[in-house]
Each structure stands twice: as structure tokens, then as C-alpha cells.
Amino acid sequence: MALFPFIDGVKGCASALAGSESYIPSQDGAPLYLTVNDIARVMLDALSVGAG
């Protein structure tokens, strides 16, 4: 497992990456779990650059 911690004052989000034989991505890809302070703003930012 790799952890990417949130750092105060730095743009970004906390996240983790895990892998083992029991973690198998679906046909739609692997799930991502991220921690952000303002999900509405993050979603608007992502959609404004073409995510979706």
C-alpha cells in the first residue's frame, strides 16, 4: 500500500494506492478513493477540464 498524505498549504488531496491478488479492477477500471476538503469545488474543477 502506498499513502499520499494531504499536506497543508499544498494543492492536492490525500489518497492511497493498494494492490494484492484480491484487488481486481472491473471492466470499468479500478475504484479511486480520495479525500478532499470541498468535493463540490473539486468536481467542478475536474468537469471544467473534461473529466467525466
LINVEN-V52070 format. One record per helix or strand of 2 or more residues. SS is the DSSP state (H for helix, E for strand). FROM is the first residue (numbers start at 0). TO is the last residue. If there is no record, write none. Layout:
BEGIN
ss: [SS;SS]
from: [FROM;FROM]
to: [TO;TO]
END
This chain:
BEGIN
ss: [E;E;E;H]
from: [1;13;33;38]
to: [3;16;34;47]
END
